[in-house]
Every structure is written in C-alpha cells, then in structure tokens.
Amino acid sequence: MNILVINAGSSSLKYQLIDMSSEKVLAKGVCDRIGIAGSVIKHKTFDDRNVEKEIEMTTHKDAIAALISVLTDKELGVIKSLEEISAVGHRVVHGGEKFFKSAIITEEVMKTIEECVELAPLHNPPNITGIRACQQVMKDVPQVAVFDTAFHQTMPKKAYIYALPYEYYNKYKLRKYGFHGTSHKYVSERAALLLKKPLDQLKIVTCHLGNGSSIAAVDCGKTVDTSMGFTPLDGLAMGTRCGTIDPAVVTFLMNKEGLDTEKMDAIMNKKSGVLGISGVSSDFRDLDAAIEEGNELAALALEVFTYQVKKFIGSYACAMGGLDAVVFTAGIGENNPKVRRMVTSALDFMGISIDEAKNNQRGLEIDISTEGAKVRTLVIPTNEELAIAKETKKLVG
Ligand code: ADP
C-alpha cells in the first residue's frame, strides 16, 4: 500500500510517497514557487534518480499534476500509474475544537476545515487548496486530513482556558489549541517503544525544538498541556518568534513606536526570538558559530532559549505529578548536543542527568541518560510524514 503525503503551503507543496509495507520513502520532493514565475519541482527518489526542473505551475492543481507526472514518469518514476496510490494524507494545521483525531475527507469535513480558517488564516487556506487540487486530479483516491492540533484536544479545560472574559471563548473559540501534535504523538509513541513500557503508564515531556518550537506534557499517551497556544506564537522563544511575553508589552510597543497590528505582528513573528535577541540569525548553527567567535548576544539568546525549555520541563513534571522521560526532537532537539546539555544541566535533583558521550551522538534514536538516572532523557528523530501516512492507513484500512 503506497500513501502520498501532502503538506501544502501558500506557494509550495511538499510531498512524500511512502510504501507502507516497509515504511520506505519511495520518492519525495517539493513543488516551489507555485503561482510565481520560475516555478520548479525538486524530486528525489529512493535510488537517487533525482531531478530539479522548471515546470509552469500556476495553481496547486498544476503542482499535483506535475508531481503525479514525475512519480509515474518512465525514467524518474517509482510507480507505473495513479492506481498504485492507495490514499492521500494531508497535513492540516488547524482542526479547531471539532477534530480530536484525523478524518477521512468528506464535504462535511471540508466545511469544518473551512470554518477553522479564522483560527489559522495563513495555514488552513493553502491546506484546503491542496486537498481540493488532489480531489480534482485524483478523483477516486481516498483523502485523509491529519491535524496539527488534534493530539492536543485531550487537554483539560483548566489548561486551555485563558483568564480573559469567558464570553470571548464562547464568541471566538479563543483558547489554547497547541500545534506540532503529529510530532508530539509520534515521538511519545516511539519513546514508549524505546523504554519498553506501555504508553498508558508513562509521563513524558516531549520537546519539539525546531524553527518553531513547542513542548507537550503527555500523560498516559494524552496531551495534558502544551506550550503553543491560540497560535503558534506562544510558549518558547523560537527562531524568529517571541513566544510568551507580558501581554502589556504589545500595547506599550505599539504606542511608543506607532505600530499598527500588522507591523506588531511581524515584529513578534518574524523579528524576535533568538534572531531578535542576537541580531545574528534564527538558525542555531549560526548562533553556535557566533558564540565561538565571542558574540555575547548570541550566547544570551541561547541561554534564554534553553532556560525556557528547562522551565517548561519542570512545570510540566509538576502538572503531571511525576516524570518518566524527556524527549528531544526536531532540528535542534535532534542535532544540537549543546542545547540538550544546557537544558538538562543541574536537573539531577529531579532525576534527570545525561551521559556526555551518548549526548554527542547524532541522528540516532537513543537514550542519552546516565546509567541510573530515574528520568530517562531520549533523542528521537521525528517523522511527521510517516506519522501522517500511518494515520491515513489506519483510517482507509
Ligand atoms: P522547522 O520548524 O522549519 O521544521 P527544523 O526542525 O528543521 O525546523 O529546525 C531548524 C533548526 O534546527 C535550525 O535552528 C538548525 O540550526 C537546526 N538544525 C537542523 N539540522 C541540523 C543539523 N544537521 N545540525 C545542527 N543543527 C541543525
């Protein structure tokens, strides 16, 4: 059974074709600059028959047609025809309060996803366009929506209600939703396998640290709290996002600098985080290089970030009333031993301590704790595409 995974953005569309019998990626790629001059498809196959070619793609439908044509191409292809695609799994950012798990796409489901546009105006519209394009090009293939927010729908009300007038929750569904749910779910399930314990007996803090970063408290396989909120701006300081700040700072800065909402939004989303503090970069590799050269603000940015991650681990251990494992995942979590060291330093008192040699390994699913550590610290590479494909397989049978 082959499943096509689609992650549609406003001008790009990423895809992977996965053979579910072996979980092998047959081909993957990206259609870039959709609707912009110079649109291009970059396609990689499992056996390195890679290609990058300019194809005119004015709509997402053109992009789907283009990727189907390379997937089935005589020379570059990995399948003979569309019939070899059993189902399509779509990443959908926001499922609001309606979706607490993935869903087979029907017109009713589409209507509900459309209702969630208000909650994710930048993300849901391109996701919808991607689904519609697939429906047009692959009429008879079942489609599944896998939501970033769904895994966190198990949060209790005390964790997701903001202390604002309650009418805004009723009126606008203004509440914490959380994101990266597919990744938090995937790594918490892998953690249980690695620890050889049932997931429903484990208290885990999962740290998804990438350009966007979020942390989740996963108690017995269910999210009980998470750091992102109504939007993915909340929680940790990130590459370019400010994360949690005193809300009064927003009106203060708008008044002082004469900023409108759009400009304020851009500052908080695109000019803040470790980029904002350091003035160097949003990429942690650049920060590390700048720190090597003695850049104090880069060092401060790293301290702010790792201090915040540490505080979330502590607060979520309290929220769950215990802790069995901490998981590091995503670009930084998987590849940056220094971040893991700084986050876990001086946490012996709560049973967390890591082995320096194990911590310095890369690209592995590994337990990096010291021998007798009460709380296990794990590095688990995330795989959101495989997680989406697995969800899709589960639903279409
Ligand atoms: P996104 O949220 O866009 O998916 P990623 O998960 O790719 O982001 O994370 C990007 C961050 O991960 C960057 O700050 C980068 O420094 C770090 N990163 C990614 N790959 C590596 C690597 N191989 N070595 C060191 N750092 C990496």
Boltz pocket constraint, residues with backbone or C-beta under 6 A from the ligand:
constraints:
  - pocket:
      binder: B
      contacts: [[A, 209], [A, 210], [A, 211], [A, 212], [A, 239], [A, 282], [A, 283], [A, 284], [A, 285], [A, 286], [A, 330], [A, 331], [A, 332], [A, 335], [A, 336]]
      max_distance: 6.0
